[in-house]
Amino acid sequence: MHSHFKHFSIKIATVLSLIATPFAHANNFSYSYVEVQVVTDPGGIGVAGSLPVHQHAHVVYEAQTGFSSDWHAAAGLGFSAPIADRADVRGYLKAHSLKNDETSGKWGETFSEFSLEFSVWANPISEVGAALGTYFMDEEDVDKFQLFYRYHATDQISIGVTLNLSGYDDNQLLLSARYPFG
């Protein structure tokens, strides 16, 4: 009877370690990546990325266009920190340039952003979260609210979908494929 309990305990411990290991490392995914984006309403494409400059700090960049003399470009600094075994918080301070039919000037409209992003690992390969922040624009400040889901299919690619619920790009859907490098 004692031997049966010992084998059962080893099996349970093995299963628990296999389940717990990805969660223990969930907050440690790489901040060295490039991302290809497809933007809806209006349609367009984009590229984004991140380069680590410290264990918990990284430089971020993004650029999008709809191919009609328009663009949205941003760059800035971000930080990341685990807040629980399966939860992360990230913060961003970015400078933006937005050029479209409603803006004028060589650089379009320039503004800054401060935002916080919270994510939870639903399982070892699925990350869900929300981003809250403010765009400090010339006319008025605009609140940012996004929901996102990212499927980390392999170590070589993760696929994401972001729904912008408010901000300068509200009701816009962003699809992305992220590739680590470095």
Beta strands, then each sheet from edge to edge (+ up, - down):
strand 1: 33-39
strand 2: 44-54
strand 3: 57-65
strand 4: 71-84
strand 5: 87-99
strand 6: 109-123
strand 7: 126-136
strand 8: 141-151
strand 9: 158-166
strand 10: 172-180
sheet 1: 1+ 2- 3+ 4- 5+ 6- 7+ 8- 9+ 10- 1+
end
